[in-house]
Amino acid sequence: LIHASTADVWIAMEGSATAVTGGKLVDGKKRPTSDDQAGTSIEGGVEQTMMPGDILFVPPNVPHGFKDIKGFRGYLIRFDVEK
């Protein structure tokens, strides 16, 4: 995903997952009801394993997603930012 006018804060609570951020969104298409773009994958992103207690901040316009999800549970805080 890419959010044009919102930022995400992820807080990992259980399990693990690999967060992929940055790089280029592959086959990105704008969603009709939001400012989001969704794609099939991320090319050239940075991979970081998230474990309980980890926090991930994703600014607007940064491609991001998760893979290798193993019992991952987290809280998402999404907030609007000024353009």
C-alpha positions as CSV (number, residue, x, y, z in Angstrom):
1,L,0.0,0.0,0.0
2,I,0.8,3.7,-0.3
3,H,-1.2,6.3,1.6
4,A,-1.0,9.8,0.1
5,S,-2.2,11.8,3.1
6,T,-2.0,9.6,6.1
7,A,0.8,8.1,8.2
8,D,0.8,4.7,10.0
9,V,2.3,3.6,13.3
10,W,2.4,-0.1,13.8
11,I,2.9,-1.6,17.3
12,A,3.7,-5.3,17.3
13,M,2.1,-7.3,20.2
14,E,2.5,-11.0,19.3
15,G,4.2,-13.2,16.8
16,S,6.4,-11.9,14.0
17,A,6.3,-10.5,10.5
18,T,8.6,-9.0,8.0
19,A,7.8,-5.4,7.2
20,V,8.8,-4.2,3.8
21,T,9.0,-0.4,3.4
22,G,10.3,2.0,0.7
23,G,11.2,0.9,-2.8
24,K,8.7,0.9,-5.6
25,L,5.1,-0.3,-5.5
26,V,4.6,-2.9,-8.4
27,D,1.4,-2.6,-10.4
28,G,0.0,0.2,-8.1
29,K,-3.6,1.2,-8.7
30,K,-5.5,3.9,-6.8
31,R,-8.4,2.6,-4.7
32,P,-11.7,4.3,-5.6
33,T,-12.8,5.2,-2.1
34,S,-9.6,6.5,-0.5
35,D,-6.2,8.1,-1.2
36,D,-4.5,4.7,-1.1
37,Q,-2.8,2.8,-3.9
38,A,-2.5,-1.0,-3.7
39,G,-0.1,-3.1,-5.6
40,T,1.0,-6.7,-6.1
41,S,4.4,-6.3,-4.4
42,I,7.3,-3.9,-3.5
43,E,10.5,-3.8,-5.4
44,G,13.7,-2.7,-3.7
45,G,12.2,-2.1,-0.3
46,V,13.9,-2.5,3.1
47,E,13.0,-5.6,5.1
48,Q,12.8,-5.5,8.9
49,T,11.5,-8.3,11.2
50,M,8.9,-7.1,13.6
51,M,8.7,-8.8,17.0
52,P,6.5,-8.0,20.1
53,G,7.4,-4.5,21.4
54,D,8.6,-3.2,18.0
55,I,7.2,0.0,16.5
56,L,7.2,0.9,12.9
57,F,6.4,4.4,11.5
58,V,5.4,4.7,7.9
59,P,5.2,8.3,6.5
60,P,2.8,9.3,3.7
61,N,3.7,8.2,0.2
62,V,6.0,5.3,1.4
63,P,5.2,1.9,0.0
64,H,4.7,-0.7,2.8
65,G,3.5,-4.2,3.4
66,F,4.1,-7.3,5.5
67,K,5.3,-10.8,4.6
68,D,6.4,-14.0,6.4
69,I,3.6,-13.5,8.9
70,K,3.7,-15.9,11.8
71,G,1.0,-15.3,14.4
72,F,1.5,-11.5,14.1
73,R,-0.9,-9.3,15.9
74,G,-0.4,-5.6,16.1
75,Y,-2.1,-2.3,16.6
76,L,-2.3,0.2,13.8
77,I,-2.6,3.9,14.5
78,R,-3.3,5.9,11.2
79,F,-3.5,9.6,11.3
80,D,-3.9,12.4,8.8
81,V,-1.0,14.7,8.0
82,E,-0.9,18.1,6.4
83,K,0.2,18.2,2.8
